[in-house]
Amino acid sequence: MNLEELRTFLEVVETGSLVAAAKRLNVTPSTVTARINGLEQEVGQKLLHRNKSGADLTSPGFKFHRYAELMVQLWRQARSEVSLPKGFEGVCNIGLDFDLWHGPGQRFLDYVRTNSPGVALALWPGEQRMLDRWLSIGLVDIAFCYAPQAGERFVSRVLFDDELILVSDTRLQTPGFDASYVYVDHGDAFRRWHATAFPWDLTSALVVASSDWALDHLLRHGGSGYLPRRHVAAVLAEGRLHEVADAPSFIRQVYVIENAQTVRPWTWYDAALAAAASR
């Protein structure tokens, strides 16, 4: 198994065609076929259904796909670390929950770039399951997320409490769940809290799994939804959105999960974390 075979497999999956993958890779279709055949022979399973209309993943191919992505990503990371330009003392690979870029992610990045310019940074956004997997295989050194990580190799620190509040484009004293209500999916814990606080049958016409997207929608189209207070502080101050006064709020903790052995020699790290946690 080699990287060219893995890259070719991923291109075929993305384009849905051996011919299209060949054009993107600037090789002949027969080369793509040979690489896929070699990969399937090494894996011992048929990874793709091939036909005149294109190529689709088999069941083993579907399982193999995520490992192929990780192997290619790990290679890119290894090459990046080994080939650091002169003057760089190391690299910090950061996993980041999508909702934690605004605030902690930005502040961490700004601090390191300003105060430790010899440290190269690589940021990888993802959901919790992806972050857990990346930590376990060593793709990232630290992760900003909403759940602690088990295991002797990891240390989980609480950075701050993230408060979710109900906001609306109109001034409301009590929650009003009409057709304009946006259900912002903040994960398993939030689903339980929301169901307990509002036990009646509530079906939203719009479900969004990103605070940024939900905020953009509320500002453009109006409505209401639960968002982190830190996300909406500026628009609340401007009067573009309003907090629903009598609505319950929910608290979820923001963690940084770190590979203890990797971060131990980083003299800049604690100060960067303090900057990330500042509000």
C-alpha atoms as one frame of an Amber mdcrd trajectory, in Angstrom:
protein
   0.000   0.000   0.000   1.382   3.430  -0.898   0.244   7.011  -0.675  -0.441
   7.316  -4.389  -2.903   4.435  -4.159  -4.600   6.041  -1.162  -4.774   9.460
  -2.824  -6.150   7.900  -5.984  -8.801   6.023  -4.010  -9.871   9.248  -2.271
 -10.050  11.107  -5.598 -12.254   8.391  -7.094 -14.572   8.562  -4.079 -14.765
  12.358  -4.286 -15.320  12.561  -8.046 -17.406   9.385  -8.318 -15.515   8.296
 -11.421 -12.185   6.718 -12.343 -12.020   8.878 -15.465 -12.691  12.095 -13.549
 -10.115  11.113 -10.920  -7.562  10.469 -13.696  -8.122  13.971 -15.095  -7.766
  15.560 -11.671  -4.583  13.593 -10.932  -3.229  14.189 -14.448  -2.689  10.478
 -15.109  -4.269   7.984 -17.483  -7.432   6.052 -16.546  -5.425   2.837 -16.801
  -3.051   4.155 -14.122  -5.995   4.884 -11.841  -7.356   1.380 -12.471  -3.975
  -0.172 -11.699  -3.668   1.757  -8.451  -7.177   0.803  -7.308  -6.545  -2.830
  -8.231  -3.291  -2.804  -6.260  -4.983  -1.231  -3.241  -7.855  -3.742  -3.302
  -5.377  -6.596  -3.586  -3.428  -5.380  -0.551  -6.559  -4.757   1.519  -8.052
  -8.052   0.438 -11.469  -6.559  -0.258 -13.288  -4.979  -3.173 -13.499  -1.289
  -2.255 -15.401   0.109  -5.246 -18.323  -0.917  -7.418 -17.183   0.105 -10.892
 -19.572   0.543 -13.793 -20.031   2.665 -16.891 -21.753   5.453 -14.960 -19.002
   5.778 -12.341 -17.795   4.222  -9.107 -19.445   3.769  -5.698 -18.123   2.544
  -2.382 -18.725  -1.040  -1.352 -19.428  -1.779   2.299 -15.719  -2.532   2.985
 -14.823   0.552   0.945 -17.064   2.707   3.118 -15.282   1.453   6.252 -11.856
   1.856   4.669 -12.530   5.409   3.457 -12.078   7.135   6.828  -8.804   5.288
   7.448  -7.520   6.344   4.046  -8.331   9.971   4.906  -6.525   9.697   8.241
  -3.439   8.056   6.720  -3.132  10.795   4.108  -3.673  13.488   6.750  -1.046
  11.937   9.013   1.422  11.901   6.153   0.782  15.580   5.462   1.240  16.365
   9.139   4.463  14.351   9.377   5.870  16.033   6.264   4.895  19.444   7.655
   6.637  18.821  10.970   9.774  17.324   9.451  10.111  20.036   6.821   9.570
  23.077   9.059  11.276  26.158   7.648  14.441  27.356   9.356  13.692  29.485
  12.374  10.657  27.446  13.497  11.095  25.547  16.730   8.104  23.239  16.412
   4.494  22.789  15.429   1.273  22.676  17.439  -1.610  20.728  15.882  -4.958
  21.922  17.194  -8.344  20.256  16.954 -11.214  22.679  17.332 -14.947  22.233
  17.731 -16.638  24.303  15.030 -18.321  26.539  17.641 -15.059  27.310  19.438
 -13.228  29.204  16.726 -14.831  32.533  17.632 -13.338  33.354  21.003 -10.959
  30.703  22.372  -9.606  29.511  19.026  -8.971  33.031  17.765  -7.414  34.195
  21.042  -5.103  31.155  21.229  -3.984  31.685  17.643  -3.464  35.437  18.101
  -1.409  34.934  21.264   0.923  32.359  19.732   1.412  34.281  16.492   2.200
  37.453  18.443   4.294  36.072  21.297   5.803  32.836  19.934   6.371  33.391
  16.207   8.735  30.417  16.112   5.820  28.021  16.660   3.963  26.843  13.564
   0.250  26.115  13.995  -2.106  23.757  12.208  -5.847  23.978  12.978  -8.278
  21.168  12.239 -12.013  21.868  12.741 -14.300  18.944  13.544 -17.109  17.562
  15.654 -16.516  15.759  18.952 -16.183  12.245  17.528 -13.610  13.415  15.014
 -11.640  15.275  17.683 -11.615  12.208  19.935 -10.277  10.066  17.090  -7.649
  12.624  16.081  -6.404  12.818  19.668  -6.231   9.049  19.995  -4.154   8.594
  16.839  -1.964  11.640  17.476  -3.169  13.752  14.564  -3.690  16.677  16.966
  -1.757  17.599  20.103  -4.557  19.545  21.778  -8.280  19.966  21.190 -10.764
  22.628  22.239 -14.089  20.877  22.750 -17.074  20.249  25.015 -16.221  16.812
  26.463 -13.235  15.535  28.471 -11.063  12.763  27.056 -10.347   9.552  28.948
  -6.933   7.899  28.932  -3.614   8.141  30.707  -1.998  10.118  27.883  -4.448
  13.009  28.118  -5.130  15.849  30.518  -8.507  17.596  30.368  -8.706  21.185
  31.613 -11.845  23.285  31.962 -11.300  26.635  30.219 -14.609  28.319  30.988
 -18.379  27.858  31.179 -20.184  28.507  27.907 -23.697  29.858  28.501 -26.404
  29.166  25.921 -29.181  31.759  25.926 -32.350  32.207  23.922 -32.201  35.246
  21.648 -34.775  36.742  19.317 -35.033  39.528  16.765 -38.017  40.874  18.725
 -38.261  41.729  22.409 -39.874  38.786  24.223 -40.311  38.152  27.927 -41.122
  34.466  27.563 -40.128  31.898  24.932 -42.288  31.940  21.829 -41.752  28.901
  19.634 -43.443  29.745  16.360 -42.439  28.909  12.785 -39.452  31.260  13.013
 -37.815  29.326  15.871 -34.452  27.852  14.862 -33.390  24.724  16.715 -29.625
  25.080  17.048 -28.277  21.595  17.728 -25.547  21.991  20.347 -25.082  18.265
  20.957 -26.384  15.470  23.168 -26.411  17.354  26.472 -28.251  20.325  24.986
 -30.883  18.046  23.455 -31.610  16.605  26.907 -31.717  20.030  28.571 -33.972
  21.434  25.860 -36.382  18.480  26.052 -36.595  18.808  29.846 -37.142  22.580
  29.777 -39.710  22.416  26.966 -41.417  19.010  27.322 -44.235  19.705  24.900
 -44.051  18.453  21.331 -41.864  21.052  19.633 -40.913  20.618  15.993 -38.808
  23.317  14.380 -38.963  24.024  10.676 -35.211  24.684  10.690 -32.451  22.767
  12.468 -28.895  24.144  12.298 -25.812  22.508  13.816 -23.616  25.610  13.763
 -23.836  28.713  15.931 -22.274  30.835  13.194 -24.802  29.715  10.585 -27.708
  30.125  13.005 -26.615  33.636  13.981 -26.269  34.611  10.342 -29.767  33.285
   9.634 -31.330  35.151  12.571 -29.698  38.414  11.546 -30.833  38.069   7.937
 -34.285  36.546   8.377 -35.278  37.053  12.010 -36.547  34.471  14.460 -35.213
  33.034  17.707 -32.800  30.343  18.850 -30.301  29.283  21.496 -26.781  30.626
  20.968 -23.664  31.050  23.135 -23.711  34.377  24.938 -20.150  35.090  23.752
 -21.327  34.630  20.146 -24.113  37.184  20.437 -22.664  39.706  22.909 -21.903
  42.271  20.210 -25.268  42.042  18.420 -27.113  42.180  21.762 -25.240  45.367
  22.620 -26.140  46.804  19.204 -29.817  45.910  19.687 -29.903  43.728  16.589
 -30.984  40.736  18.718 -32.504  40.579  22.207 -32.204  38.067  25.039 -35.491
  36.439  25.998 -35.578  37.422  29.661 -37.535  34.557  31.225 -36.134  31.742
  29.085 -33.890  29.189  30.834 -30.201  29.255  30.000 -27.928  26.220  29.784
 -24.268  25.898  30.775 -21.785  23.617  29.056 -18.097  23.518  29.952 -15.381
  24.215  27.405 -12.347  21.928  27.730  -8.894  21.810  26.308  -7.678  18.235
  25.949  -3.918  17.914  25.697  -1.395  15.188  25.087   0.494  15.636  28.349
   3.852  14.410  27.068   3.733  16.558  23.937   2.820  19.850  25.614   5.159
  19.491  28.603   8.167  21.260  26.997   6.080  24.107  25.524   7.087  27.124
  27.613   4.552  29.360  25.833   1.587  27.025  26.243   0.090  28.001  29.618
   0.048  31.685  28.725  -1.602  30.894  25.392  -4.282  28.872  27.203  -4.863
  31.761  29.606  -5.390  34.019  26.593  -7.819  31.502  25.077  -9.822  31.369
  28.307  -9.972  35.149  28.781 -13.303  36.794  28.018
